[in-house]
Protein backbone atom coordinates (compact mmCIF):
# COMPACT_ATOMS: atom_id res chain seq x y z
CA UNK A 1 0.00 0.00 0.00
CA UNK A 2 1.34 3.39 -1.04
CA UNK A 3 -0.33 6.61 0.06
CA UNK A 4 0.28 10.15 1.27
CA UNK A 5 -0.45 11.66 4.65
CA UNK A 6 -2.25 14.70 3.22
CA UNK A 7 -3.19 16.41 0.01
CA UNK A 8 -2.11 19.84 -1.20
CA UNK A 9 -3.85 22.13 -3.65
CA UNK A 10 -1.14 23.32 -6.08
CA UNK A 11 -3.05 26.57 -6.68
CA UNK A 12 -3.05 27.54 -2.96
CA UNK A 13 -0.36 30.18 -2.24
CA UNK A 14 0.48 29.02 1.31
CA UNK A 15 2.10 25.92 2.78
CA UNK A 16 -0.89 24.60 4.76
CA UNK A 17 -2.42 21.21 3.98
CA UNK A 18 -5.40 22.08 1.83
CA UNK A 19 -7.02 18.79 0.76
CA UNK A 20 -8.42 15.93 2.75
CA UNK A 21 -8.30 13.33 -0.01
CA UNK A 22 -5.12 11.37 -0.74
CA UNK A 23 -4.20 8.79 -3.37
CA UNK A 24 -4.01 5.14 -2.32
CA UNK A 25 -2.35 2.44 -4.41
CA UNK A 26 -2.59 -1.19 -3.32
CA UNK A 27 -0.98 -4.16 -5.06
CA UNK A 28 -0.36 -7.76 -4.14
CA UNK A 29 -1.80 -11.23 -3.79
CA UNK A 30 -5.49 -11.06 -2.93
CA UNK A 31 -5.87 -7.41 -3.92
CA UNK A 32 -8.59 -7.08 -6.55
CA UNK A 33 -7.95 -4.59 -9.38
CA UNK A 34 -10.16 -1.53 -9.56
CA UNK A 35 -11.16 1.54 -7.64
CA UNK A 36 -11.71 1.43 -3.88
CA UNK A 37 -13.79 4.59 -4.20
CA UNK A 38 -13.86 7.47 -1.77
CA UNK A 39 -13.15 6.16 1.70
CA UNK A 40 -14.75 7.47 4.90
CA UNK A 41 -11.50 7.57 6.85
CA UNK A 42 -7.73 7.49 6.49
CA UNK A 43 -7.97 4.75 9.16
CA UNK A 44 -9.19 2.41 6.40
CA UNK A 45 -5.55 2.03 5.32
CA UNK A 46 -4.50 0.84 8.78
CA UNK A 47 -7.47 -1.52 8.99
CA UNK A 48 -6.59 -2.95 5.56
CA UNK A 49 -2.99 -3.53 6.64
CA UNK A 50 -4.17 -5.23 9.85
CA UNK A 51 -6.39 -7.56 7.83
CA UNK A 52 -3.61 -8.34 5.35
CA UNK A 53 -1.14 -9.08 8.16
CA UNK A 54 -3.77 -11.11 10.05
CA UNK A 55 -3.44 -9.13 13.25
CA UNK A 56 -6.15 -7.99 15.65
CA UNK A 57 -8.56 -5.57 13.94
CA UNK A 58 -8.10 -1.93 14.85
CA UNK A 59 -10.67 0.18 16.69
CA UNK A 60 -11.28 2.42 13.66
CA UNK A 61 -11.49 2.03 9.90
CA UNK A 62 -12.90 -0.44 7.42
CA UNK A 63 -10.69 -2.70 5.32
CA UNK A 64 -10.88 -2.26 1.55
CA UNK A 65 -9.28 -5.67 0.95
C-alpha positions as a Python dict, from the first residue, in 0.01 Angstrom:
ca = {
    (1, 'X'): (0, 0, 0),
    (2, 'X'): (134, 339, -104),
    (3, 'X'): (-33, 661, 6),
    (4, 'X'): (28, 1015, 127),
    (5, 'X'): (-45, 1166, 465),
    (6, 'X'): (-225, 1470, 322),
    (7, 'X'): (-319, 1641, 1),
    (8, 'X'): (-211, 1984, -120),
    (9, 'X'): (-385, 2213, -365),
    (10, 'X'): (-114, 2332, -608),
    (11, 'X'): (-305, 2657, -668),
    (12, 'X'): (-305, 2754, -296),
    (13, 'X'): (-36, 3018, -224),
    (14, 'X'): (48, 2902, 131),
    (15, 'X'): (210, 2592, 278),
    (16, 'X'): (-89, 2460, 476),
    (17, 'X'): (-242, 2121, 398),
    (18, 'X'): (-540, 2208, 183),
    (19, 'X'): (-702, 1879, 76),
    (20, 'X'): (-842, 1593, 275),
    (21, 'X'): (-830, 1333, -1),
    (22, 'X'): (-512, 1137, -74),
    (23, 'X'): (-420, 879, -337),
    (24, 'X'): (-401, 514, -232),
    (25, 'X'): (-235, 244, -441),
    (26, 'X'): (-259, -119, -332),
    (27, 'X'): (-98, -416, -506),
    (28, 'X'): (-36, -776, -414),
    (29, 'X'): (-180, -1123, -379),
    (30, 'X'): (-549, -1106, -293),
    (31, 'X'): (-587, -741, -392),
    (32, 'X'): (-859, -708, -655),
    (33, 'X'): (-795, -459, -938),
    (34, 'X'): (-1016, -153, -956),
    (35, 'X'): (-1116, 154, -764),
    (36, 'X'): (-1171, 143, -388),
    (37, 'X'): (-1379, 459, -420),
    (38, 'X'): (-1386, 747, -177),
    (39, 'X'): (-1315, 616, 170),
    (40, 'X'): (-1475, 747, 490),
    (41, 'X'): (-1150, 757, 685),
    (42, 'X'): (-773, 749, 649),
    (43, 'X'): (-797, 475, 916),
    (44, 'X'): (-919, 241, 640),
    (45, 'X'): (-555, 203, 532),
    (46, 'X'): (-450, 84, 878),
    (47, 'X'): (-747, -152, 899),
    (48, 'X'): (-659, -295, 556),
    (49, 'X'): (-299, -353, 664),
    (50, 'X'): (-417, -523, 985),
    (51, 'X'): (-639, -756, 783),
    (52, 'X'): (-361, -834, 535),
    (53, 'X'): (-114, -908, 816),
    (54, 'X'): (-377, -1111, 1005),
    (55, 'X'): (-344, -913, 1325),
    (56, 'X'): (-615, -799, 1565),
    (57, 'X'): (-856, -557, 1394),
    (58, 'X'): (-810, -193, 1485),
    (59, 'X'): (-1067, 18, 1669),
    (60, 'X'): (-1128, 242, 1366),
    (61, 'X'): (-1149, 203, 990),
    (62, 'X'): (-1290, -44, 742),
    (63, 'X'): (-1069, -270, 532),
    (64, 'X'): (-1088, -226, 155),
    (65, 'X'): (-928, -567, 95),
}
